């Protein structure tokens, strides 16, 4: 998959780019529907399927104190685009100056002069340009005038809810990771590196991998059934997110215990996918009570994984 950066990269020489334009945080079911249309139309016209995103996320530039935590790192998003069949990604550097561009300026400078877009697809509520004044109707009119096609997809529903990154963030923050996964179309996951811990889990008979992650959003404090993916292999696991009230020092930790056996994982890269909330974190009277509860958590997770495929 090719990657180009505006304005740093010279104009990419992509054939008849068909562009999916948006932020795509989470690459959820709605995003996948849009990307599927982009890929299908690119194949039909012999063009290049392109996802175009803004980086940093615009709210981080325009109102950093109110910017939401993102569901994905840039690296995770790029991998999701590749998995969705995108041939290329165009990353537009979002700056205060660019935020003041009129919609017409963005279209002329980025979509036409730089990218030579032949077709542009957006979501139903996509807005762009100064004060978010650019609408789908305006974008389509500009496309008709300048010779590229513009279309959109309708909102995607899961049960009674519109699938949106905002709703998914709320679900993850509340620990409702199974519902978040249903809207995403995949488990919510964080990536990180395994670092040495205090080895208290090993002393209790449940060694854990301590994860340091670059992801901005962690699920609510609690215990989760999870899947740890290491070197392409998936391991059923139990994960604690929180401050370990019985044995911790008040610092936030993410610790996961692999149910299929301990491994020496220090320094390994790990993807941790959250499958289901098991319980709130709690303080126990002594280490024996904590050990017994961890054993119950592990058994609850094993019973779940007997019913579902990982």
C-alpha positions as CSV (number, residue, x, y, z in Angstrom):
1,X,0.0,0.0,0.0
2,X,1.4,3.4,-1.0
3,X,1.3,6.4,1.3
4,X,1.5,10.1,0.3
5,X,1.6,13.2,2.5
6,X,0.1,16.5,1.6
7,X,1.8,19.0,1.3
8,X,5.2,17.3,1.8
9,X,5.0,14.6,-1.0
10,X,5.0,15.6,-4.7
11,X,1.8,14.8,-6.5
12,X,1.3,11.1,-6.4
13,X,1.1,9.4,-9.8
14,X,-1.9,7.3,-9.1
15,X,-4.2,6.2,-11.9
16,X,-7.7,7.8,-11.7
17,X,-7.8,8.0,-7.9
18,X,-11.2,7.0,-6.4
19,X,-11.1,8.6,-2.9
20,X,-12.8,7.8,0.4
21,X,-12.6,11.1,2.3
22,X,-13.0,11.3,6.1
23,X,-11.3,10.7,9.5
24,X,-12.1,7.0,9.7
25,X,-11.4,6.7,13.5
26,X,-12.0,3.1,14.4
27,X,-12.6,2.0,10.8
28,X,-16.0,0.8,11.9
29,X,-18.9,-0.8,9.9
30,X,-19.9,2.5,8.3
31,X,-16.4,3.3,7.3
32,X,-16.0,-0.2,5.8
33,X,-19.1,0.3,3.7
34,X,-17.6,3.5,2.3
35,X,-14.3,1.8,1.7
36,X,-16.0,-1.1,0.0
37,X,-17.6,1.3,-2.4
38,X,-14.3,3.0,-3.1
39,X,-12.6,-0.3,-3.9
40,X,-15.5,-1.5,-6.1
41,X,-15.6,1.8,-8.1
42,X,-11.8,1.9,-8.4
43,X,-11.8,-1.6,-9.8
44,X,-14.6,-0.8,-12.2
45,X,-12.8,2.2,-13.7
46,X,-9.3,0.7,-13.5
47,X,-8.3,3.3,-10.9
48,X,-6.6,3.5,-7.6
49,X,-8.6,3.0,-4.4
50,X,-7.4,5.8,-2.0
51,X,-8.3,6.6,1.6
52,X,-7.8,10.2,2.4
53,X,-7.5,11.3,6.1
54,X,-6.4,14.3,8.1
55,X,-3.6,14.1,10.6
56,X,-3.5,15.3,13.3
57,X,-7.2,14.7,14.0
58,X,-8.8,18.1,13.4
59,X,-10.3,18.6,16.9
60,X,-6.7,18.2,18.3
61,X,-5.8,21.4,16.4
62,X,-9.0,23.4,16.6
63,X,-10.0,22.6,20.2
64,X,-7.4,20.4,21.9
65,X,-8.9,20.8,25.4
66,X,-12.1,19.1,24.0
67,X,-10.6,16.7,21.5
68,X,-11.9,13.1,22.0
69,X,-9.5,10.3,22.6
70,X,-9.0,8.4,19.4
71,X,-10.0,4.8,18.9
72,X,-6.9,4.0,16.8
73,X,-3.3,5.0,16.4
74,X,-2.3,6.1,12.9
75,X,-0.4,2.8,12.5
76,X,-3.6,0.8,13.3
77,X,-5.6,2.8,10.9
78,X,-3.2,2.3,8.1
79,X,-3.3,-1.4,8.7
80,X,-7.1,-1.4,8.7
81,X,-7.0,0.5,5.3
82,X,-4.7,-2.2,3.9
83,X,-7.0,-4.9,5.2
84,X,-9.9,-3.2,3.5
85,X,-8.2,-3.3,0.2
86,X,-7.1,0.2,-0.2
87,X,-4.2,0.6,-2.7
88,X,-3.1,3.9,-1.3
89,X,-3.6,6.4,1.6
90,X,-3.3,10.2,1.3
91,X,-2.6,11.9,4.6
92,X,-3.4,15.6,4.7
93,X,-1.5,17.5,7.4
94,X,-4.1,19.4,9.3
95,X,-2.9,22.8,10.5
96,X,-4.6,26.0,11.7
97,X,-4.0,27.5,8.3
98,X,-5.6,24.7,6.5
99,X,-8.6,24.9,8.8
100,X,-9.2,28.4,7.5
101,X,-9.3,27.3,3.9
102,X,-12.6,27.8,2.1
103,X,-14.1,24.5,0.9
104,X,-13.4,25.5,-2.7
105,X,-9.7,26.0,-1.8
106,X,-9.4,22.5,-0.4
107,X,-11.0,21.0,-3.4
108,X,-8.9,22.9,-5.9
109,X,-5.6,22.5,-4.0
110,X,-5.8,19.0,-2.6
111,X,-8.4,17.0,-4.6
112,X,-7.7,18.5,-8.0
113,X,-4.2,20.0,-8.3
114,X,-2.4,17.5,-5.9
115,X,-4.4,14.3,-6.2
116,X,-6.2,14.5,-9.6
117,X,-9.2,12.7,-8.0
118,X,-11.6,11.1,-10.5
119,X,-14.2,10.2,-7.9
120,X,-14.8,11.1,-4.2
121,X,-16.9,9.3,-1.6
122,X,-17.9,10.7,1.8
123,X,-20.2,9.7,4.7
124,X,-23.6,11.2,5.0
125,X,-22.6,13.8,7.6
126,X,-19.2,14.8,6.2
127,X,-18.3,18.5,6.5
128,X,-15.1,20.3,5.5
129,X,-13.5,23.7,5.1
130,X,-13.6,26.8,7.1
131,X,-16.1,26.6,10.0
132,X,-17.2,23.2,8.5
133,X,-19.0,25.1,5.8
134,X,-18.4,22.6,3.1
135,X,-21.3,20.2,2.6
136,X,-21.9,17.2,0.4
137,X,-24.1,19.3,-1.8
138,X,-21.3,21.8,-2.3
139,X,-18.7,19.1,-2.9
140,X,-20.9,17.5,-5.5
141,X,-21.5,20.8,-7.3
142,X,-17.8,21.5,-7.3
143,X,-17.1,18.0,-8.7
144,X,-19.6,18.5,-11.5
145,X,-18.0,21.8,-12.4
146,X,-14.4,20.4,-12.3
147,X,-15.0,17.0,-13.8
148,X,-14.9,14.5,-10.9
149,X,-17.8,12.4,-9.5
150,X,-19.0,12.8,-5.9
151,X,-21.2,10.4,-4.0
152,X,-22.0,9.4,-0.4
153,X,-23.2,6.5,1.6
154,X,-26.2,6.6,3.9
155,X,-25.7,6.1,7.7
156,X,-25.1,2.5,8.7
157,X,-27.3,1.1,11.6
158,X,-26.5,-1.7,14.0
159,X,-29.8,-2.7,15.5
160,X,-31.4,0.7,16.4
161,X,-28.2,2.7,16.5
162,X,-26.3,4.7,13.9
163,X,-22.8,3.4,13.9
164,X,-20.4,6.3,14.8
165,X,-17.0,6.8,16.2
166,X,-18.5,8.9,19.0
167,X,-20.9,6.2,20.2
168,X,-18.1,3.6,20.1
169,X,-15.9,5.8,22.2
170,X,-18.6,6.1,24.8
171,X,-19.1,2.3,24.9
172,X,-15.4,1.6,25.3
173,X,-15.1,4.2,28.0
174,X,-18.0,2.5,29.9
175,X,-16.4,-0.9,29.5
176,X,-19.1,-2.2,27.2
177,X,-16.5,-3.6,24.8
178,X,-18.7,-6.3,23.4
179,X,-21.2,-3.7,22.2
180,X,-18.4,-1.5,20.9
181,X,-17.1,-4.5,19.0
182,X,-20.5,-5.1,17.4
183,X,-20.5,-1.5,16.0
184,X,-16.9,-1.7,15.0
185,X,-17.2,-5.0,13.2
186,X,-14.1,-6.1,15.1
187,X,-12.9,-6.2,18.7
188,X,-11.7,-3.0,20.2
189,X,-7.9,-3.4,20.4
190,X,-4.8,-1.6,21.7
191,X,-1.2,-2.1,20.6
192,X,1.8,-1.9,22.8
193,X,5.0,-3.3,24.2
194,X,5.4,-5.7,27.0
195,X,7.5,-4.3,29.8
196,X,8.8,-5.7,33.1
197,X,6.4,-5.4,36.0
198,X,6.6,-6.1,39.7
199,X,6.1,-9.9,39.1
200,X,3.2,-10.0,41.7
201,X,1.1,-11.9,39.2
202,X,3.7,-14.6,38.9
203,X,3.9,-14.8,42.7
204,X,0.2,-15.4,42.8
205,X,0.4,-18.2,40.2
206,X,-0.9,-16.0,37.3
207,X,2.0,-14.4,35.5
208,X,1.0,-11.3,33.5
209,X,2.3,-9.3,30.6
210,X,2.4,-5.6,31.4
211,X,1.5,-3.5,28.4
212,X,2.6,0.0,27.6
213,X,0.4,1.3,24.8
214,X,0.3,4.3,22.6
215,X,-3.4,4.1,22.2
216,X,-5.3,7.1,23.7
217,X,-8.5,5.3,24.8
218,X,-8.5,2.5,27.4
219,X,-11.7,0.7,28.5
220,X,-13.2,1.4,31.9
221,X,-11.3,0.0,34.9
222,X,-12.2,-3.6,35.3
223,X,-11.4,-7.2,34.3
224,X,-12.0,-8.4,30.8
225,X,-11.9,-11.5,28.7
226,X,-9.4,-10.6,25.9
227,X,-7.3,-11.9,23.1
228,X,-3.6,-11.3,23.0
229,X,-2.0,-11.4,19.5
230,X,1.7,-11.9,19.4
231,X,3.6,-12.6,16.1
232,X,0.3,-13.4,14.4
233,X,-0.8,-16.0,17.0
234,X,-3.9,-15.4,19.1
235,X,-3.9,-16.3,22.8
236,X,-7.1,-16.3,24.9
237,X,-6.4,-14.1,28.0
238,X,-7.8,-12.2,31.0
239,X,-6.9,-8.6,31.3
240,X,-6.9,-6.1,34.1
241,X,-7.2,-2.4,33.4
242,X,-6.9,-0.2,36.5
243,X,-4.9,0.5,39.6
244,X,-4.8,-3.0,41.2
245,X,-6.4,-1.8,44.5
246,X,-5.2,-4.8,46.5
247,X,-1.5,-4.8,45.5
248,X,-1.0,-1.7,43.3
249,X,0.6,1.6,44.1
250,X,-2.2,3.7,42.5
251,X,-0.7,3.8,39.0
252,X,-2.7,2.8,36.0
253,X,-1.7,-0.6,34.6
254,X,-2.8,-2.9,31.8
255,X,-1.9,-6.5,32.6
256,X,-2.9,-9.6,30.7
257,X,-2.7,-13.2,31.7
258,X,-2.4,-15.7,28.9
259,X,-4.7,-18.7,29.5
260,X,-2.8,-21.1,27.3
261,X,0.4,-20.9,29.3
262,X,3.1,-18.4,30.5
263,X,5.6,-17.0,28.0
264,X,8.6,-14.8,28.3
265,X,7.3,-11.7,26.6
266,X,9.4,-8.8,27.7
267,X,10.0,-6.5,24.8
268,X,7.4,-8.2,22.6
269,X,4.9,-6.2,20.6
270,X,1.3,-7.3,21.5
271,X,-2.1,-6.5,20.3
272,X,-4.7,-6.7,23.0
273,X,-8.3,-7.1,21.9
274,X,-11.1,-6.7,24.4
275,X,-13.9,-9.2,24.1
276,X,-16.1,-8.9,27.1
277,X,-16.3,-7.2,30.5
278,X,-16.2,-9.7,33.4
279,X,-16.3,-7.6,36.5
280,X,-15.3,-4.4,38.2
281,X,-11.8,-4.2,39.8
282,X,-12.0,-4.6,43.6
283,X,-9.9,-4.6,46.8
284,X,-9.5,-7.9,48.5
285,X,-8.8,-8.7,52.2
286,X,-5.6,-10.6,51.4
287,X,-3.6,-12.2,48.6
288,X,-5.4,-15.5,49.0
289,X,-8.7,-13.9,48.3
290,X,-7.2,-12.1,45.3
291,X,-5.7,-15.4,44.0
292,X,-9.1,-17.2,44.3
293,X,-10.8,-14.4,42.4
294,X,-8.3,-14.4,39.6
295,X,-8.8,-18.1,39.3
296,X,-12.5,-17.5,38.9
297,X,-11.9,-14.8,36.3
298,X,-9.7,-17.2,34.3
299,X,-12.4,-19.9,34.4
300,X,-15.1,-17.4,33.4
301,X,-13.0,-16.4,30.4
302,X,-12.3,-20.0,29.5
303,X,-16.0,-20.8,29.5
304,X,-16.6,-17.8,27.2
305,X,-13.8,-18.9,24.8
306,X,-15.3,-22.4,24.6
307,X,-18.3,-20.8,23.1
308,X,-16.7,-18.3,20.6
309,X,-13.9,-18.6,18.1
310,X,-10.8,-16.5,18.4
